[in-house]
């Protein structure tokens, strides 16, 4: 059976007059887009513009909700109750769903951003709250989450589908978590290294950790961050390499080609 992988990227992370990333170039390479919903980046104008760009590029659209941390780009952990988190996720994803509907687009997935991704992946109560929000919005939505995480468990318990995710441009620690961004080598910017690591993840289900060990990582979607330096060039090289290896690249919610 042919291997299939989704390529996703975080986009729509500009805000007002501040621009981050090259969304048009990134969207030309990926099959799923995680669009910021205003709490770590983005605003209504950017959200709608990004939905249009994704629609016109034939890219599936997903919501990328965050902790309320615009100044810290959503990458700082904070204390939050499960009830508050549920409401915050529903608010953000619901806003993007409304904008998408206005553009003739239906959401495919929801993926937590930054610190929220890490917190919900390890904390059962936060994972349950995140999944409750997604299910309340639309139980047909996919949840993008780390393999084997509390988010995957919570989604399965609620009857939601998941897309286990790997990161093409981030280093992994031996326990399977992402290496802290403050550590040396945490962000992988070399296109050749991104391609080599990604092919191993997709074809072999393993990734090389920071201590040199190989850890299992079974995934169906592969992320590159839109704010990684040279992200569009990295994605072009990655997609070309995947397709050259005979790997089908397509959104997880799409019908498999024959």
Residue pairs with C-beta under 8 A, 6 or more apart in sequence:
2 246
2 247
2 248
3 202
3 203
3 246
3 247
3 248
4 220
4 247
4 248
4 249
4 250
4 256
5 202
5 219
5 220
5 221
5 222
5 242
5 247
5 248
5 249
5 250
6 31
6 32
6 163
6 220
6 221
6 222
6 249
6 250
6 251
6 252
7 29
7 30
7 31
7 32
7 221
7 222
7 224
7 235
7 238
7 239
7 242
7 249
8 30
8 31
8 32
8 33
8 34
8 62
8 111
8 144
8 165
8 221
8 222
8 223
8 224
9 26
9 27
9 29
9 30
9 32
9 33
9 34
9 223
9 224
9 225
9 226
9 231
9 235
10 34
10 36
10 64
10 113
10 223
10 225
10 226
10 227
11 21
11 23
11 26
11 27
11 33
11 34
11 35
11 36
11 50
11 53
11 54
11 226
12 23
12 33
12 35
12 36
12 41
12 42
12 46
12 47
12 49
12 50
12 64
13 20
13 21
13 36
13 40
13 41
13 42
13 46
13 226
13 227
14 20
14 21
14 23
14 41
14 42
14 46
15 41
15 42
15 43
15 46
15 70
16 43
20 41
20 226
20 227
21 226
21 227
21 231
22 226
22 231
22 232
23 50
23 53
23 226
24 53
24 57
25 232
26 224
26 226
26 231
26 232
26 235
27 33
27 53
27 54
27 57
27 59
28 57
28 232
29 232
29 235
29 236
29 238
29 239
30 59
30 224
30 235
30 239
31 59
31 60
31 249
31 250
31 251
31 254
32 59
32 60
32 61
32 62
32 108
32 109
32 221
32 251
32 252
33 50
33 54
33 59
33 60
33 61
33 62
34 62
34 63
34 64
34 109
34 111
34 113
34 144
34 223
35 42
35 47
35 50
35 51
35 54
35 61
35 62
35 63
35 64
35 96
36 42
36 46
36 47
36 64
36 66
36 113
37 47
37 63
37 64
37 65
37 66
37 92
37 93
37 95
37 96
38 44
38 47
38 92
38 95
39 65
39 66
39 67
39 68
39 69
39 70
39 74
39 88
39 92
40 66
40 67
40 69
40 70
40 72
40 73
40 74
40 75
40 113
40 114
41 66
41 70
41 73
41 74
42 50
44 95
44 99
47 95
47 96
47 99
48 99
48 102
48 103
51 61
51 96
51 99
51 100
51 103
51 105
52 103
54 60
54 61
54 105
55 61
55 103
55 104
55 105
59 251
60 108
60 109
60 251
60 252
60 253
60 254
61 96
61 100
61 105
61 106
61 107
61 108
62 107
62 108
62 109
62 110
62 111
62 142
62 144
63 92
63 93
63 96
63 97
63 107
63 109
63 110
63 111
64 110
64 111
64 112
64 113
65 88
65 89
65 92
65 93
65 110
65 112
65 113
65 116
66 74
66 92
66 112
66 113
66 114
66 115
66 116
67 74
67 76
67 77
67 78
67 80
67 88
67 113
67 114
67 115
67 116
68 88
69 75
69 76
69 78
69 114
69 115
73 114
74 113
74 114
74 115
74 116
75 114
75 115
75 181
76 115
77 115
77 118
77 119
78 115
80 88
80 126
82 125
82 126
82 128
82 129
83 129
85 116
85 120
85 126
85 129
85 130
85 133
86 129
86 130
86 132
86 133
87 133
88 133
89 110
89 112
89 129
89 130
89 133
89 134
90 133
90 136
90 137
93 107
93 110
93 133
93 134
93 137
94 137
96 107
97 107
97 137
97 138
100 106
100 107
107 138
107 141
108 141
108 142
108 251
108 252
108 253
109 141
109 142
109 143
109 144
109 163
109 252
109 253
110 134
110 137
110 141
110 142
110 143
110 144
111 117
111 143
111 144
111 145
111 165
112 120
112 130
112 145
112 151
116 130
117 146
118 177
118 178
119 126
120 126
120 127
120 129
120 130
120 145
120 149
120 150
120 151
121 127
121 145
121 146
121 149
121 150
121 151
122 149
122 150
123 150
124 150
124 153
124 154
126 150
127 149
127 150
127 151
127 153
127 154
128 154
128 157
130 143
130 151
130 154
131 143
131 151
131 154
131 155
131 157
131 158
131 160
132 158
134 141
134 143
134 155
134 160
135 158
135 159
135 160
139 158
139 159
139 160
141 160
142 160
142 161
142 162
142 163
142 252
142 253
143 151
143 152
143 155
143 160
143 161
143 162
143 163
144 162
144 163
144 165
144 221
144 223
145 151
145 152
145 155
145 162
145 163
145 164
145 165
146 152
146 164
146 165
146 176
147 164
147 165
147 166
147 176
147 217
147 218
147 219
148 164
148 176
151 162
152 162
152 164
155 161
155 162
156 162
163 220
163 221
163 252
164 218
164 219
164 220
164 221
165 219
165 220
165 221
165 222
165 223
166 198
166 201
166 207
166 217
166 219
166 221
166 222
166 223
167 178
167 222
167 223
167 224
167 225
168 188
168 194
168 197
168 198
168 201
168 222
168 223
168 224
168 234
168 238
169 187
169 188
169 189
169 194
169 223
169 224
169 225
169 228
169 231
169 234
170 178
170 179
170 186
170 187
170 188
170 225
171 178
171 179
171 183
171 185
171 186
171 187
171 188
171 209
171 210
172 178
172 179
172 207
172 208
172 209
172 210
172 215
172 217
173 179
173 209
173 210
173 211
174 209
174 210
174 211
174 213
174 215
176 215
176 217
178 186
179 185
179 186
179 210
180 186
181 187
183 210
185 210
187 228
188 194
188 197
189 228
189 229
189 230
189 234
191 230
191 233
191 234
191 237
191 238
192 237
194 224
194 234
194 237
194 238
195 237
195 238
195 241
197 207
197 208
198 222
198 238
198 241
198 242
199 241
199 242
199 245
200 206
200 207
200 208
201 207
201 217
201 219
201 222
202 219
202 222
202 242
202 247
203 245
203 247
205 216
205 217
205 218
205 219
206 214
206 215
206 216
206 217
207 214
207 215
207 217
208 214
209 215
220 252
221 252
222 238
224 231
224 234
224 235
224 238
225 231
228 234
239 249
242 249
243 249
248 256
248 257
250 256
250 257
